[in-house]
Amino acid sequence: MRSRGLVVAIAVVLAVLAAVGVIVYTSGVKENAVNENTVPVLVSSQDILASTQLDPLISQGVFSTANVPQAVVPANAVTSTDQLQGKTATAPIYANEAIPVERVTSSNVLGISPGNVGLGLQVEGQAAVNGSIQQGDNVALYASFSRGTLVTKQTLKVLLTPAQLQKAIQQALGGTAAGSANADVIQMQADFTVTLVNSVQVLSVQNPPVDTSTGRSTSGASNFVLNMTPGDAQLTVFATNAATLYMGLLPPENDKGYSTPGTIGAPYAKVIGVNKG
């Protein structure tokens, strides 16, 4: 009887060992299958906004190593927190994605494009889309010049189409010295509005405080840093001193803006509601 019981016990032990072996083998096969087409990279456990300093997040354990499918991993993906120390995010970093090294930098914290300048700009209230513009948005810039504004012909050549320029000069020939045909400076005889920049990226923004009861920004100015070409920056600086500046928020799918000519005075059709015959 004892020998039979011993045989049964040995059989049970062998069956258990066999089952454990199958489980271990199966797990190993699954792990190999998962890891076969993945690479270890550093990922974040949360979304990170542009211009965020990364050292505090490293201390908080936000970053960890994960196996990510090789097909979606950029060649220059960050693989260690050593590559993030002392750095700042120049663009949003999303949770669980492989982080391209271009998303972080120890200089140029705002992420200004090569060849561009970061231009600081303050725009009031509704002209700043009532505080709705956020970091990373693309906006169009408009300048509205009031009647009587003194403008150089060279500036008008940049701001207006040839036909509009001729019309503006003709309107300015009103007998004043500033309106002389040979003058370098002319006085506008009608309001005119132009598109300064079709599209420019917002690198940084400080909007007015938000009313907790309505969720909307209160009255006040918004402060921006814009990612501008030097030429666009010069035009914008000129406009801030000589005109009223407006911003138009572009939809997410449009980062090029719209090419529209400037407007001198009120178009006839808009005034009477019909097209001029």
Secondary structure, 3 states (H helix, E strand, C coil): CHHHHHHHHHHHHHHHHHHHHHHHHHHHHHHHHHHCCEEEEEEECCCECCCCECHHHHHCCCEEEEEEEHHHCCCCECCCHHHCCCCEECCCECCCCCCEHHHEECCCCCCCCCCCEEEEEEEEHHHHHHHCCCCCCEEEEEEEECCCCEEEHHHHHHHCCHHHHHHHHHHHCCCCHHHCCCCCEEECCCCEEEEEEEEEEEEEEECCCECCCCCCECCCEEEEEEEECHHHHHHHHHHHHHCEEEEEECCCCCCCCCCCCCEECCCHHHHHCCCCC
